[in-house]
Amino acid sequence: PEHTDFRRMLNPLLSPKAVGALEPQARELAVSLIDGLRTRGECEFVHDFAHIMPIVMFLRIMQLPLQDRELLMGLAHRLARPKDISDKKDAFSKIFAYMENVVNERRAHPGGDPISKFVHGTVNGRPIQHGEALGMCVNVLAGGLDTVAGLMGFTARFLAENPAHRRQLIAEPALIATSVDEFVRRFGVANVARIVPRDIIYRGFDFKEGDMILLASWMQGIDEACFERPLEIDFKRGAPIHTGFGNGIHRCPGSFLGRTELKVFLQEWLVRIPEFNIRPGDKPKSVPGQVFSMGYLPLVWNTN
């Protein structure tokens, strides 16, 4: 029941209106990055773009130092795709230590940033506690660093390998805005990990207290009971109702920001680098985990 009050602090900061005000910044950043790559004729998309644009935007929103990008991105990777449980615990510990310093600084010197609003917010009519504010900040940080980068990677790979779809978006740029949800439906990146709290039989299956389960919520997007030809990308499918950003009261509060960043990426990239492919003789690599991602995506294009 407390969930709604915590969300109430966050939702206005990532509302459609708030994100709309941020779109010019996202566009300026995307153009700058793409222009820096265009004359090279090649890039490793994950490192050169996907791990920069959404993360820099996130750090700007939270007013965190841009030089901390590599540190925080590395920790986010270890949270989503750890080597083992000790690696995950160590990454959590380091993120909590990083954010505790930030929380203490914003408590002493508040500003207009989201972290200051969390630290000085109220929950159920009382001041938020230190541990609650810290947990809120860590949750937002972990959720904001990795998911959009994963979506961008899978989208770029699809367009590199499917020139007809790429040229359709170039010929009909109005489709780009609606294509975003089609990409999110097809390439859902987030899974939900949970621990079973008590013994229960569900649809004939025994679940025991303490069992660890992974809810592959992204699979709804490729369920033939929900969509015709679910494995195909169809830019004229309409607005698909998918679970790529979750649903209901737990829907990702950053979904508007994620959509905007993906839309801006497509609009600016396709204008500047309309024809691109996977580097011949090379092979992209995807990475599994609680958040799916592209780990390596070598792209090439003609600079003439």
Backbone bond lengths (Angstrom), bond angles and torsions (degrees), N, CA, C in turn:
res aa  C-N    CA-C-N  psi(-1)  N-CA   C-N-CA  omega(-1)  CA-C   N-CA-C  phi
1 P - - - 1.467 - - 1.526 114.47 -
2 E 1.332 117.02 -25.93 1.466 119.75 179.04 1.527 111.86 -72.38
3 H 1.322 115.42 -16.74 1.469 120.58 -173.45 1.526 111.96 -54.18
4 T 1.347 116.49 -42.75 1.469 120.55 -176.08 1.519 111.65 -60.89
5 D 1.329 117.10 -40.51 1.465 120.33 -179.00 1.528 111.37 -67.10
6 F 1.315 116.78 -38.80 1.462 119.19 177.63 1.532 110.36 -66.30
7 R 1.338 116.30 -41.32 1.459 119.77 178.97 1.529 111.33 -65.11
8 R 1.329 115.86 -30.85 1.464 119.66 -177.59 1.532 111.11 -61.70
9 M 1.322 117.11 -29.81 1.465 120.10 177.00 1.521 111.77 -71.53
10 L 1.325 115.86 -33.18 1.463 121.05 -171.45 1.526 113.01 -89.78
11 N 1.324 116.74 -38.95 1.465 120.38 -171.96 1.530 114.86 -54.09
12 P 1.345 119.91 -45.66 1.474 118.45 -178.63 1.521 113.75 -62.44
13 L 1.338 116.40 -26.98 1.462 120.44 -177.24 1.526 111.68 -74.25
14 L 1.363 116.61 -20.87 1.461 121.13 -177.79 1.527 111.47 -125.83
15 S 1.324 116.47 25.40 1.461 122.05 178.89 1.530 110.07 -70.68
16 P 1.337 118.40 164.29 1.472 119.84 176.49 1.527 112.62 -54.43
17 K 1.337 117.43 -39.38 1.459 119.79 179.46 1.524 111.37 -65.25
18 A 1.340 116.65 -44.81 1.463 120.36 -179.23 1.527 110.84 -65.57
19 V 1.328 116.30 -42.12 1.465 120.05 -179.78 1.526 110.42 -68.02
20 G 1.348 117.38 -36.24 1.463 120.30 176.79 1.517 112.02 -57.81
21 A 1.337 116.00 -36.54 1.464 119.73 178.34 1.523 111.70 -69.95
22 L 1.348 116.64 -22.58 1.460 120.91 -179.30 1.528 112.93 -88.41
23 E 1.336 116.78 -15.32 1.462 119.89 -174.28 1.528 113.39 -57.41
24 P 1.346 120.48 -41.82 1.475 118.41 177.59 1.531 112.88 -58.10
25 Q 1.331 117.40 -36.81 1.465 119.69 177.18 1.530 110.40 -64.76
26 A 1.345 116.40 -43.63 1.463 119.98 179.44 1.522 110.85 -61.97
27 R 1.324 116.52 -40.43 1.467 120.75 -179.06 1.534 110.77 -67.08
28 E 1.312 116.41 -44.28 1.469 120.06 178.84 1.527 110.89 -60.36
29 L 1.328 116.74 -42.37 1.462 120.99 179.43 1.521 110.66 -65.81
30 A 1.337 117.72 -44.79 1.460 120.99 -179.70 1.525 111.16 -60.70
31 V 1.321 116.81 -45.88 1.472 121.27 -179.99 1.519 110.38 -60.66
32 S 1.315 116.66 -43.79 1.462 120.75 179.89 1.527 111.51 -61.04
33 L 1.325 116.70 -45.05 1.466 120.23 -179.60 1.531 111.36 -66.34
34 I 1.336 116.64 -44.05 1.468 120.04 -177.37 1.523 110.83 -67.59
35 D 1.325 117.29 -41.91 1.467 120.20 177.97 1.522 110.80 -61.91
36 G 1.328 117.03 -33.58 1.459 120.21 178.21 1.520 112.81 -70.05
37 L 1.335 116.64 -23.61 1.464 120.88 -178.87 1.529 112.67 -94.83
38 R 1.324 117.25 -28.77 1.462 122.10 -166.72 1.521 112.92 -55.67
39 T 1.313 118.42 -45.58 1.465 120.57 -175.38 1.528 112.83 -73.54
40 R 1.334 117.02 -12.70 1.470 120.17 179.40 1.520 112.15 -74.93
41 G 1.318 117.15 -29.56 1.457 120.59 -178.17 1.506 114.24 78.75
42 E 1.286 117.99 3.16 1.459 121.24 178.66 1.517 109.80 -164.92
43 C 1.323 115.63 161.15 1.464 120.47 172.62 1.518 108.34 -164.13
44 E 1.304 115.35 161.19 1.462 121.08 167.21 1.514 103.44 -98.83
45 F 1.320 116.98 99.64 1.464 123.00 -164.85 1.523 113.50 -56.53
46 V 1.322 117.93 -38.52 1.466 120.48 -175.96 1.526 110.45 -62.32
47 H 1.326 116.19 -51.47 1.468 120.53 -176.82 1.519 111.87 -76.10
48 D 1.347 116.64 -36.49 1.464 120.32 -172.15 1.529 113.73 -85.38
49 F 1.338 117.02 -18.17 1.470 117.79 -178.94 1.527 112.97 -138.15
50 A 1.337 117.55 -57.57 1.467 120.59 -171.93 1.515 112.76 -61.22
51 H 1.321 117.26 -31.51 1.460 119.97 179.66 1.528 112.41 -91.99
52 I 1.318 116.10 10.07 1.468 118.81 178.21 1.521 111.12 -115.77
53 M 1.333 117.67 -57.70 1.461 119.49 -170.95 1.535 113.74 -56.84
54 P 1.356 119.72 -58.19 1.466 117.87 -176.80 1.517 113.27 -66.83
55 I 1.327 117.26 -31.78 1.462 119.69 -177.72 1.526 110.57 -73.33
56 V 1.330 117.16 -41.17 1.467 119.89 177.18 1.531 109.96 -62.60
57 M 1.337 117.22 -41.56 1.458 119.81 177.15 1.523 110.88 -60.91
58 F 1.305 116.85 -43.58 1.464 120.83 -179.82 1.523 111.01 -62.56
59 L 1.326 116.97 -44.70 1.464 120.20 -179.54 1.523 111.05 -65.00
60 R 1.321 116.87 -36.14 1.464 119.91 176.93 1.527 110.97 -64.71
61 I 1.326 116.74 -43.96 1.460 120.37 -179.70 1.522 110.34 -61.43
62 M 1.321 116.52 -43.58 1.469 121.43 -177.89 1.526 112.45 -82.96
63 Q 1.339 115.91 -4.57 1.464 122.04 -177.50 1.533 111.15 54.80
64 L 1.331 114.05 49.77 1.462 122.06 173.93 1.524 108.35 -105.44
65 P 1.335 118.30 152.38 1.471 120.88 -176.25 1.531 112.43 -61.79
66 L 1.332 116.60 131.22 1.465 120.62 -179.40 1.525 111.46 -64.14
67 Q 1.327 116.67 -26.55 1.467 118.81 -179.67 1.528 112.31 -70.23
68 D 1.337 117.46 -9.74 1.466 120.67 178.49 1.522 111.75 -88.41
69 R 1.348 117.76 5.90 1.463 120.75 -175.22 1.520 112.66 -58.29
70 E 1.315 118.11 -50.59 1.460 121.02 -176.41 1.522 111.05 -64.39
71 L 1.332 116.94 -41.19 1.464 121.02 178.57 1.524 110.81 -59.11
72 L 1.330 116.66 -51.99 1.460 120.94 -175.73 1.521 111.60 -70.26
73 M 1.336 117.32 -35.91 1.458 119.87 178.06 1.522 110.12 -64.37
74 G 1.309 116.95 -41.58 1.465 120.70 178.12 1.514 112.17 -61.48
75 L 1.332 116.14 -41.99 1.465 119.71 178.51 1.528 111.03 -67.31
76 A 1.329 117.05 -37.93 1.465 120.21 178.16 1.525 110.91 -63.54
77 H 1.335 117.00 -39.51 1.465 120.68 176.72 1.523 110.39 -60.31
78 R 1.314 116.44 -43.08 1.468 120.05 -177.43 1.524 111.70 -69.27
79 L 1.333 116.96 -28.63 1.461 119.61 175.23 1.524 111.18 -70.13
80 A 1.326 116.46 -44.90 1.463 121.33 -175.44 1.524 112.61 -79.80
81 R 1.334 116.84 -32.32 1.460 120.97 -176.45 1.522 110.36 -138.19
82 P 1.339 117.15 65.04 1.466 120.22 -176.95 1.528 112.51 -73.95
83 K 1.341 115.52 156.82 1.463 119.81 174.90 1.525 110.31 -67.57
84 D 1.325 115.68 -39.07 1.466 122.39 178.64 1.524 107.59 -161.38
85 I 1.318 117.31 -177.74 1.456 120.77 -174.78 1.537 111.85 -66.45
86 S 1.325 117.40 -32.22 1.469 119.24 179.22 1.529 110.36 -68.68
87 D 1.323 116.94 -34.49 1.467 121.24 176.83 1.528 109.92 -64.76
88 K 1.329 116.83 -42.04 1.461 121.63 179.18 1.530 110.19 -64.30
89 K 1.336 116.48 -44.40 1.466 120.32 179.91 1.528 110.82 -62.55
90 D 1.332 116.49 -40.24 1.456 119.77 -179.81 1.521 110.97 -65.96
91 A 1.352 116.83 -39.53 1.466 119.98 177.73 1.526 110.89 -64.97
92 F 1.328 117.06 -42.83 1.466 120.57 176.99 1.527 110.41 -59.41
93 S 1.315 115.23 -44.03 1.464 119.56 -179.21 1.524 111.39 -60.25
94 K 1.327 116.51 -42.29 1.465 120.47 -178.73 1.534 111.38 -70.28
95 I 1.346 117.51 -37.51 1.463 119.69 177.34 1.524 110.78 -66.84
96 F 1.344 117.17 -41.20 1.459 120.02 177.32 1.530 111.04 -62.36
97 A 1.337 116.55 -41.29 1.465 119.73 179.66 1.525 110.14 -64.46
98 Y 1.343 116.90 -42.57 1.470 120.87 178.74 1.524 110.16 -60.81
99 M 1.345 116.40 -49.55 1.455 120.20 -175.54 1.526 111.97 -70.85
100 E 1.322 118.17 -28.58 1.469 118.74 178.76 1.524 110.39 -64.23
101 N 1.320 116.69 -38.94 1.464 119.34 176.05 1.525 110.88 -61.87
102 V 1.346 116.05 -41.60 1.467 120.16 179.70 1.528 110.74 -66.39
103 V 1.328 116.73 -44.83 1.468 121.12 -179.78 1.526 110.50 -59.75
104 N 1.328 116.80 -44.84 1.465 120.16 179.87 1.528 111.10 -63.23
105 E 1.338 116.02 -38.79 1.472 119.78 179.90 1.529 110.86 -68.03
106 R 1.341 118.03 -41.30 1.466 120.56 -179.69 1.528 111.68 -73.87
107 R 1.334 116.52 -24.29 1.463 118.30 175.05 1.533 109.77 -68.52
108 A 1.324 114.93 -39.15 1.465 119.20 -179.12 1.523 111.77 -79.47
109 H 1.355 116.44 -33.09 1.466 120.66 -176.85 1.526 109.44 -133.93
110 P 1.325 117.63 75.26 1.462 120.50 -176.62 1.521 112.64 -68.69
111 G 1.330 115.02 152.28 1.458 121.60 175.86 1.514 109.40 -134.64
112 G 1.315 116.75 -157.47 1.453 120.85 -179.57 1.516 113.34 -96.96
113 D 1.324 117.52 12.74 1.459 122.77 -176.08 1.530 110.76 -83.44
114 P 1.341 117.71 162.04 1.463 120.74 -179.70 1.528 114.04 -58.10
115 I 1.330 117.34 -39.49 1.468 118.99 -177.82 1.526 110.53 -62.96
116 S 1.329 116.90 -41.81 1.473 119.69 176.69 1.521 111.05 -61.41
117 K 1.330 116.63 -37.44 1.469 120.13 179.33 1.521 110.90 -67.31
118 F 1.342 117.03 -37.43 1.466 119.24 176.41 1.529 110.50 -64.57
119 V 1.320 115.03 -48.95 1.466 120.67 -174.33 1.524 111.70 -61.62
120 H 1.328 115.89 -34.96 1.467 119.90 -176.68 1.530 112.12 -106.99
121 G 1.334 116.52 18.07 1.452 120.82 -178.86 1.516 112.88 -84.16
122 T 1.321 115.40 177.91 1.465 122.25 177.37 1.519 109.29 -125.00
123 V 1.321 115.16 148.40 1.460 123.01 177.25 1.522 107.63 -131.17
124 N 1.322 116.69 124.31 1.475 120.98 -178.24 1.522 112.01 53.60
125 G 1.331 115.54 37.23 1.454 120.47 175.41 1.507 115.51 80.32
126 R 1.329 118.54 6.75 1.464 121.91 178.56 1.519 109.67 -123.93
127 P 1.338 117.61 157.04 1.466 119.27 176.52 1.533 110.55 -61.51
128 I 1.312 115.32 140.28 1.460 119.54 178.48 1.530 109.56 -65.56
129 Q 1.327 116.77 141.59 1.458 121.26 179.65 1.526 110.36 -80.80
130 H 1.332 114.72 158.84 1.464 119.89 -177.03 1.525 111.13 -56.74
131 G 1.332 117.23 -48.04 1.456 120.62 -178.29 1.514 112.72 -63.90
132 E 1.332 116.29 -35.14 1.466 120.16 178.06 1.519 111.03 -67.45
133 A 1.331 116.51 -44.74 1.470 120.40 179.24 1.525 110.45 -63.40
134 L 1.333 115.94 -40.01 1.458 120.13 179.44 1.525 110.27 -64.77
135 G 1.337 117.08 -45.07 1.459 120.42 178.98 1.521 111.97 -62.51
136 M 1.328 115.94 -39.28 1.469 120.74 177.99 1.529 110.11 -60.86
137 C 1.315 117.00 -45.95 1.466 121.49 -177.81 1.526 111.00 -65.79
138 V 1.329 117.20 -41.67 1.465 120.47 179.52 1.517 110.22 -65.14
139 N 1.317 116.92 -40.48 1.467 121.13 179.82 1.525 111.03 -62.34
140 V 1.332 116.03 -45.14 1.465 120.53 179.35 1.528 110.43 -65.96
141 L 1.318 116.30 -41.13 1.464 120.44 -179.87 1.524 111.03 -62.62
142 A 1.338 116.67 -47.95 1.463 120.73 -178.35 1.521 110.88 -64.11
143 G 1.345 116.91 -37.60 1.458 120.30 -178.63 1.515 113.86 -76.75
144 G 1.333 116.94 -23.34 1.459 120.10 -173.14 1.514 115.41 -93.40
145 L 1.326 117.74 -9.77 1.461 118.98 -171.62 1.522 114.63 -95.14
146 D 1.327 118.42 -26.41 1.462 119.15 -164.60 1.517 114.79 -117.36
147 T 1.324 118.61 -30.43 1.458 120.26 -168.32 1.535 112.94 -70.35
148 V 1.326 117.50 -45.74 1.468 119.78 -178.34 1.529 110.26 -66.60
149 A 1.327 116.65 -36.39 1.467 119.80 176.74 1.525 110.10 -60.09
150 G 1.345 117.52 -40.38 1.456 121.03 177.49 1.518 112.07 -63.69
151 L 1.335 116.50 -44.37 1.465 120.73 178.69 1.523 111.51 -61.43
152 M 1.326 116.50 -43.07 1.465 120.03 179.27 1.522 110.97 -61.91
153 G 1.328 117.13 -40.75 1.455 120.53 -179.03 1.516 112.50 -62.80
154 F 1.332 117.46 -47.11 1.460 120.43 179.82 1.524 111.60 -66.97
155 T 1.334 116.31 -36.34 1.472 120.06 178.48 1.524 110.94 -65.21
156 A 1.329 116.86 -46.52 1.463 120.78 179.93 1.523 110.99 -62.81
157 R 1.329 116.59 -39.66 1.468 118.84 178.62 1.526 110.51 -63.84
158 F 1.331 117.10 -45.02 1.469 119.91 -179.87 1.519 110.79 -58.40
159 L 1.321 117.55 -46.12 1.462 120.59 -177.49 1.526 111.70 -68.01
160 A 1.336 116.79 -33.18 1.467 119.56 177.17 1.524 110.71 -66.92
161 E 1.326 117.26 -33.31 1.465 121.39 -175.52 1.532 112.88 -95.25
162 N 1.332 117.09 -6.35 1.463 121.05 -177.46 1.532 110.09 -132.32
163 P 1.334 117.17 78.12 1.465 120.79 -174.58 1.530 113.98 -61.15
164 A 1.329 118.50 -30.25 1.470 119.59 179.93 1.521 110.53 -64.10
165 H 1.323 117.37 -41.38 1.461 120.93 177.73 1.529 110.27 -67.05
166 R 1.311 115.58 -40.47 1.468 119.68 179.96 1.527 110.17 -61.85
167 R 1.320 116.43 -45.09 1.468 119.83 -178.16 1.525 111.50 -70.90
168 Q 1.329 117.10 -26.89 1.464 119.87 175.48 1.530 110.42 -64.15
169 L 1.320 117.25 -42.60 1.467 120.49 178.15 1.527 111.29 -67.54
170 I 1.314 116.61 -34.99 1.467 119.90 178.37 1.525 110.26 -68.58
171 A 1.330 116.36 -40.95 1.471 120.32 -178.82 1.522 111.88 -73.69
172 E 1.333 116.95 -29.69 1.464 121.66 -178.76 1.528 109.57 -127.92
173 P 1.322 117.16 72.71 1.477 119.81 -174.68 1.524 113.85 -59.44
174 A 1.331 117.85 -20.54 1.469 119.81 177.39 1.523 111.10 -63.64
175 L 1.335 117.08 -21.29 1.466 120.63 179.19 1.527 112.77 -73.05
176 I 1.326 116.87 -17.93 1.463 119.40 -173.58 1.522 111.24 -59.93
177 A 1.322 117.13 -44.79 1.463 120.01 -177.35 1.521 111.41 -59.73
178 T 1.338 116.66 -41.59 1.463 119.08 -179.63 1.528 112.51 -81.37
179 S 1.345 117.03 -19.10 1.468 119.80 179.50 1.522 111.82 -68.25
180 V 1.329 116.16 -23.58 1.467 119.98 -175.97 1.527 110.59 -57.66
181 D 1.326 117.60 -48.91 1.464 119.56 -178.78 1.519 112.08 -67.60
182 E 1.318 117.49 -28.99 1.459 120.12 176.09 1.526 110.28 -67.60
183 F 1.337 117.68 -40.19 1.464 120.25 175.71 1.533 110.96 -65.91
184 V 1.329 116.51 -42.00 1.470 119.80 -179.94 1.529 110.11 -64.87
185 R 1.341 116.76 -39.76 1.468 119.89 177.29 1.523 111.28 -60.73
186 R 1.322 115.91 -47.93 1.469 120.40 -174.45 1.519 112.54 -75.03
187 F 1.315 117.18 -35.06 1.462 120.39 -174.77 1.529 111.59 -118.19
188 G 1.331 116.65 48.74 1.461 119.39 176.04 1.520 110.42 -56.41
189 V 1.307 117.73 133.70 1.471 119.99 -172.94 1.521 113.67 -109.50
190 A 1.337 117.79 -16.95 1.469 119.34 -171.59 1.519 111.96 -100.53
191 N 1.325 115.80 135.11 1.450 123.26 170.64 1.524 108.27 -111.37
192 V 1.307 116.68 160.53 1.466 120.92 -179.29 1.529 108.62 -115.05
193 A 1.308 116.87 116.53 1.462 121.92 179.49 1.528 109.47 -96.89
194 R 1.317 116.35 134.39 1.458 120.98 -179.56 1.531 110.50 -143.83
195 I 1.347 115.24 162.70 1.457 122.63 173.41 1.520 108.14 -114.58
196 V 1.323 117.38 131.79 1.467 122.10 -178.93 1.534 108.90 -68.10
197 P 1.347 118.39 123.07 1.471 120.37 -174.40 1.527 114.59 -80.18
198 R 1.340 116.73 -21.53 1.474 119.10 -178.91 1.535 108.24 -157.87
199 D 1.328 115.88 160.67 1.455 120.63 177.62 1.527 109.75 -60.90
200 I 1.338 116.39 136.25 1.455 120.32 179.60 1.528 109.19 -157.18
201 I 1.320 116.02 146.20 1.458 121.37 172.24 1.517 106.90 -106.99
202 Y 1.321 116.42 121.88 1.464 121.60 -177.84 1.511 108.73 -125.45
203 R 1.338 115.85 115.45 1.459 122.46 -179.84 1.529 112.06 50.94
204 G 1.324 114.74 41.78 1.454 120.53 175.46 1.515 115.06 86.37
205 F 1.321 117.70 -1.64 1.470 120.98 -179.90 1.526 110.03 -105.47
206 D 1.327 115.95 135.37 1.463 121.47 178.41 1.518 110.29 -86.47
207 F 1.325 116.46 125.06 1.457 122.18 171.89 1.526 107.43 -114.93
208 K 1.321 117.54 130.76 1.454 122.42 -177.39 1.521 110.66 -105.59
209 E 1.303 115.72 147.65 1.461 120.61 176.88 1.530 109.90 -53.32
210 G 1.337 115.46 130.07 1.462 120.77 179.87 1.519 114.32 93.33
211 D 1.356 117.73 -10.42 1.462 119.37 176.47 1.527 110.14 -60.76
212 M 1.318 116.21 140.18 1.467 121.24 175.73 1.523 108.45 -98.58
213 I 1.337 116.27 129.12 1.456 120.20 -178.31 1.527 109.79 -129.27
214 L 1.321 114.10 152.30 1.460 120.50 176.23 1.523 107.42 -119.57
215 L 1.338 116.12 115.26 1.458 121.25 179.95 1.524 108.17 -89.41
216 A 1.313 116.41 108.05 1.470 121.03 -177.47 1.527 109.01 -81.58
217 S 1.316 115.91 71.66 1.470 120.33 -175.11 1.524 112.42 -62.59
218 W 1.334 117.43 -25.96 1.465 121.12 -179.79 1.530 112.19 -63.21
219 M 1.353 117.18 -20.76 1.463 119.67 -175.95 1.522 112.43 -67.71
220 Q 1.348 117.43 -19.69 1.463 119.29 175.55 1.522 110.61 -58.35
221 G 1.333 116.55 -33.39 1.457 121.34 -177.88 1.513 113.91 -68.25
222 I 1.343 117.70 -18.57 1.465 120.26 179.10 1.528 110.63 -119.14
223 D 1.330 116.16 26.80 1.462 122.49 178.92 1.526 108.83 -89.00
224 E 1.319 116.49 120.65 1.468 119.99 -178.29 1.530 112.01 -67.00
225 A 1.326 117.82 -15.91 1.460 120.05 174.78 1.527 111.30 -74.56
226 C 1.335 115.97 -17.98 1.474 120.85 -179.69 1.518 112.83 -104.59
227 F 1.346 117.07 -28.70 1.467 120.52 -174.27 1.519 110.32 -139.57
228 E 1.321 116.28 141.32 1.456 120.54 169.88 1.529 109.08 -74.37
229 R 1.323 116.25 140.02 1.471 121.48 -179.77 1.535 110.68 46.19
230 P 1.319 117.82 58.14 1.468 120.60 -169.95 1.528 114.75 -64.50
231 L 1.335 117.49 -24.60 1.464 118.92 -179.09 1.524 112.64 -82.41
232 E 1.332 116.59 -8.73 1.461 120.63 -179.92 1.523 111.03 -93.58
233 I 1.325 115.54 143.63 1.463 121.61 171.36 1.523 108.48 -86.04
234 D 1.324 115.94 124.71 1.467 121.11 179.52 1.525 107.79 -132.66
235 F 1.338 116.37 106.28 1.456 120.62 -175.89 1.531 112.95 -69.45
236 K 1.311 117.15 -11.83 1.462 119.81 179.17 1.531 111.46 -109.97
237 R 1.322 115.32 22.65 1.453 121.31 178.70 1.529 110.81 -68.39
238 G 1.325 116.97 -22.72 1.466 120.77 -172.40 1.515 108.92 100.17
239 A 1.304 116.80 -162.63 1.465 121.07 -179.90 1.521 108.82 -92.60
240 P 1.324 118.33 97.37 1.460 119.80 -177.10 1.530 111.62 -68.99
241 I 1.320 116.42 139.63 1.463 121.34 175.49 1.523 107.04 -88.49
242 H 1.306 116.78 105.44 1.463 120.97 -172.99 1.525 110.56 -128.02
243 T 1.312 115.24 172.58 1.464 120.91 179.92 1.524 111.59 -109.87
244 G 1.343 116.29 19.82 1.464 119.52 -177.87 1.510 113.65 -58.57
245 F 1.328 117.25 -30.39 1.462 121.73 176.31 1.530 111.53 -110.58
246 G 1.327 116.89 17.58 1.454 119.98 -175.01 1.520 110.38 80.64
247 N 1.324 116.12 179.70 1.454 121.25 -178.82 1.523 110.53 -144.86
248 G 1.314 114.92 164.77 1.457 120.04 174.63 1.521 112.95 66.50
249 I 1.324 115.84 -148.12 1.469 120.29 -175.08 1.522 112.50 -68.72
250 H 1.332 116.99 -16.04 1.461 120.12 179.50 1.526 112.50 -101.43
251 R 1.315 116.99 13.63 1.464 119.71 177.93 1.529 109.34 -58.62
252 C 1.318 116.08 138.35 1.467 120.78 -176.89 1.524 110.47 -56.62
253 P 1.330 118.28 121.30 1.466 119.98 179.39 1.520 113.01 -67.49
254 G 1.336 117.17 -16.97 1.454 120.56 179.00 1.516 113.65 -92.22
255 S 1.341 117.77 11.65 1.474 120.06 -175.45 1.523 112.31 -62.70
256 F 1.328 118.05 -37.05 1.478 119.96 178.60 1.524 110.49 -64.67
257 L 1.330 116.15 -41.63 1.464 120.03 178.73 1.517 110.47 -65.21
258 G 1.338 117.70 -44.55 1.456 120.95 179.38 1.512 112.15 -60.18
259 R 1.335 116.58 -44.24 1.461 120.41 178.18 1.525 111.35 -60.99
260 T 1.320 115.64 -44.29 1.466 120.27 -178.19 1.514 111.22 -62.60
261 E 1.325 117.23 -43.50 1.463 120.44 -179.20 1.521 111.17 -65.46
262 L 1.331 117.22 -39.81 1.459 119.97 178.74 1.523 110.78 -67.36
263 K 1.326 117.05 -40.70 1.467 121.28 177.72 1.524 111.02 -62.07
264 V 1.326 117.23 -47.66 1.462 121.24 -179.17 1.524 110.63 -62.51
265 F 1.331 117.04 -42.56 1.465 120.35 177.06 1.526 110.73 -55.62
266 L 1.327 117.50 -49.40 1.469 121.09 -178.11 1.523 111.49 -63.96
267 Q 1.318 116.87 -44.54 1.464 120.24 -177.90 1.521 111.58 -61.76
268 E 1.313 117.28 -44.94 1.460 120.38 -174.89 1.523 112.84 -81.69
269 W 1.325 117.67 -35.66 1.465 120.15 -179.64 1.525 111.16 -68.30
270 L 1.328 117.21 -46.69 1.461 120.52 -174.98 1.523 112.35 -67.56
271 V 1.316 117.79 -26.02 1.459 120.85 175.02 1.525 110.64 -72.01
272 R 1.309 117.12 -38.58 1.470 122.20 -172.93 1.526 113.27 -94.12
273 I 1.314 117.35 -33.53 1.467 121.19 179.50 1.529 107.68 -132.22
274 P 1.325 117.30 74.67 1.468 119.93 -173.43 1.527 114.22 -72.47
275 E 1.322 117.74 -30.73 1.466 121.41 -178.74 1.530 109.19 -115.03
276 F 1.321 116.90 116.77 1.460 121.02 178.42 1.520 108.88 -150.55
277 N 1.317 114.87 155.03 1.466 121.34 -175.65 1.529 109.33 -141.97
278 I 1.336 114.17 169.87 1.459 119.66 169.90 1.522 107.97 -70.27
279 R 1.320 117.43 137.36 1.461 120.51 179.63 1.529 110.22 -55.96
280 P 1.350 118.52 124.92 1.466 121.43 -179.58 1.530 111.19 -55.77
281 G 1.317 115.33 136.11 1.460 120.94 179.10 1.516 114.03 82.00
282 D 1.327 117.09 -6.43 1.454 121.02 179.46 1.529 108.86 -107.32
283 K 1.323 116.54 167.46 1.466 119.40 -174.97 1.524 109.97 -140.27
284 P 1.338 117.18 125.79 1.468 119.43 175.94 1.526 110.56 -64.62
285 K 1.333 114.59 156.32 1.462 120.25 178.50 1.522 108.99 -130.54
286 S 1.324 115.76 127.21 1.462 120.49 174.31 1.515 109.11 -100.98
287 V 1.326 115.26 158.88 1.461 120.73 -173.93 1.527 108.94 -128.45
288 P 1.334 118.09 123.97 1.465 120.23 178.70 1.521 111.41 -82.06
289 G 1.318 116.35 175.36 1.465 121.10 178.63 1.510 110.17 146.21
290 Q 1.326 116.02 -170.52 1.460 119.37 177.40 1.521 110.55 -62.54
291 V 1.333 116.47 -30.05 1.464 122.13 170.88 1.529 107.66 -122.72
292 F 1.339 116.81 119.41 1.458 120.31 177.99 1.525 109.65 -71.98
293 S 1.333 116.19 150.93 1.450 119.37 -178.73 1.519 110.13 -156.37
294 M 1.319 115.98 160.75 1.451 120.80 165.43 1.524 106.71 -88.11
295 G 1.323 115.98 126.96 1.455 119.51 178.96 1.514 112.91 -91.23
296 Y 1.359 115.21 -22.69 1.468 119.47 -175.90 1.518 107.82 -157.68
297 L 1.328 116.96 125.28 1.468 121.38 -178.02 1.524 109.56 -143.97
298 P 1.352 117.17 91.45 1.469 120.73 -179.11 1.525 111.19 -83.78
299 L 1.313 116.93 118.37 1.463 122.73 -179.02 1.528 110.33 -113.49
300 V 1.335 116.42 148.84 1.468 121.92 175.18 1.521 108.65 -136.55
301 W 1.340 115.69 155.48 1.461 121.75 177.04 1.517 108.99 -156.86
302 N 1.320 115.81 163.75 1.453 122.02 -179.60 1.531 108.37 -86.87
303 T 1.324 117.33 129.39 1.477 120.90 -178.45 1.516 112.51 -89.27
304 N 1.315 118.96 -3.38 1.480 121.04 -178.99 1.530 111.12 -73.12
